[in-house]
Amino acid sequence: MITFKAEIERFAEKGEKTGWTYIFVPQAIANDIKPDCRKSFRVRGKLDQVEIEGMSLVPMGEGNFIIALNGEIRKKLKKQLGGVLELQLEEDKAFKIEMPEDLELCLTDEPHLLRNFLKQPKSHQNWYINWLNTAKTEATRTKRIVKIVSAMDKDWDFGMMMRDGKPRKE
């Protein structure tokens, strides 16, 4: 388990990551957790005294990574922008997200839909599945399944799907 301290930061203007609150993980530390990895991977451990598992380390280029901190985890941490956390992390090798049955049924309607989904990086597959599983109503879940199926028909990654229909900033 690797232990280090990091400050809570927030992206101002960073494309689809604009407004994200995160912790920066330098290349040397990421390399200690999972040597020579340049793709997203999952970690478990502690942020201060808050236990975590299955959190993504997202690559930011040059070998550096970030851990995005959603509102739920920030509430548990009771720290804001600029706060310093003590992290204890290791690769979460046990983490696996299962595809929901309703999504799988829709993707198997046409062979290219499931094929396009499965050729996505594992991190993108997980983003789709997590996004679907966070729907609070059946109507929202249905809309999200339709949007995922449409994205697979167009062979889009998660970011392209989320940007679809949003006005572009000039």
N, C-alpha and C positions, 0 to 999 in steps of 0.2 A: 504494500500500500504506500503510495506516494503522498507526502504531506507538504503543503505550501500555503502561502497567503496570497489573496488576490482582492482587488478592489472591484466593487460593483460599478459597472459603466453602462452607458446608453448610447446607441447610435443616433446621431442627428439625421443626416441624409445618407442612406446606404441602400438605395433601391428597395427591394422587398424586405430588407431588414430594418428599415427606418423605424425608429421608436423602440426597437428591441432593447431590453435590459439584459446584460450578460456579464460573464466573468471571462477575462482573457486568460488563455492557457498558452504560454510560450512553447515553441517547438521543443526545446530541451526537456521540458516537463512532460509534454505529450509523448515524446519519444521514450521516456522512462516508463510511461504507462503502457504504451503499445508501440514497440520499436518499428521504425520505418513505415508507419502507416500515414497515408496522405488523404484517406477518405474518412467520412463520419464513422464513429464507433460509439458504443454505449459504455458508460461507466457506472459504478456503484461506490458507495462510501458515505461520507458525511460532508455537509456544508455547515460549518460550525457544529452544532449538536443535532442538526436535522439529517436523519438518515435518508439516503436517496438510492434508487436503483433504476437502471434503464434510461438514464439521462444521456442525451447525445452530446458528444464533442463534435462540433461542426468546423470543418476546415475553413480558414480565412486566407489562404495563400501563404507562401514562404514557409510552410510547415507549421504555422501557428494555428490555434483553434480557439473557439469560444464555447461556453456553455450558456445557453439562453435560460433566463430565469423568468418563468411566467408569474402571474399575479399570485397564484396559490402558494408557490414556494417562497415568494418574497414576503407574504404574510407570515408564514411559519418562521422565517429568518428574523423578522422584525427589524430589518435593516433597509435603508434607502440608498439611492444613488450616492456613491462616494464611500459607503460603508466597506469595511475590510472583513473578509471572511477567512477562516482557516479551513482549508479543504484537505480531506483524506480521500484519495481516489485510487481505484484500480479498475481494470477492464471488467465489464460485466459480461462474462462469457455465457451465463445462463439465460440472458434476456432474449426472449423470442416473442414476437407479436403474431398472433394467429389471424388469418384472414376471416372476417365475418362471413357466415354462411350466405346471408342475403347478397352481399357483394360478389361472392364467388359464383352464385347462381346467375347473376346478371352478366358477369364477365364471361361465363362459359356459353352464353347464347351464340356467340360468334367466336371462332378460334383466334382471330387476330386480336380481340380485346384482351383475353387472358394472356396471350403471348406478349403483347405490348406492356401489360402490367408487370409480368414476371421479368422482363428485360430491364425494367427500371432498377436503379441502384436500390439496395435493401433499405437505405435511409428514406428514399422517396416512397417506396411501398409502405413503410411504417408511417410516414407523414399522412398519406392518403387514409390509411386505416385509423390512425389516431383522430384525424379530422372527422371521419365518419362516426367514430365511436363517441365523440364529444357532443353529437347532436342531442338536444334536450327533448325534442318532440319527434314523433313518428313522421310528421310532415317534413321537418327539416332533414331528417335522416334520408327520406325518399328523395328530396331535392339533391342532397349530396351524392347519393348513389347515381342519380341521373347525370350529374356534373362529372363524376369520376368516369362513368362509362363513355360519355362524350369526349372526355380528355383522352381516354385510351383509344377511341376511334380515330382521333387526330394525332395520336402518338406524342402527346404532350407530357412534360414532366410536371411535378407538383406546382412549381413556381409559375409556369405558363398558365396552368389551369386557374390558379388563384388571381392572376392578373387579367384574365379574360373578362371583358366587359367593364373593366375599371377605366375611368378617364386617365389619359396620360398627362403627366406634368410637363409643361413646356419649359 
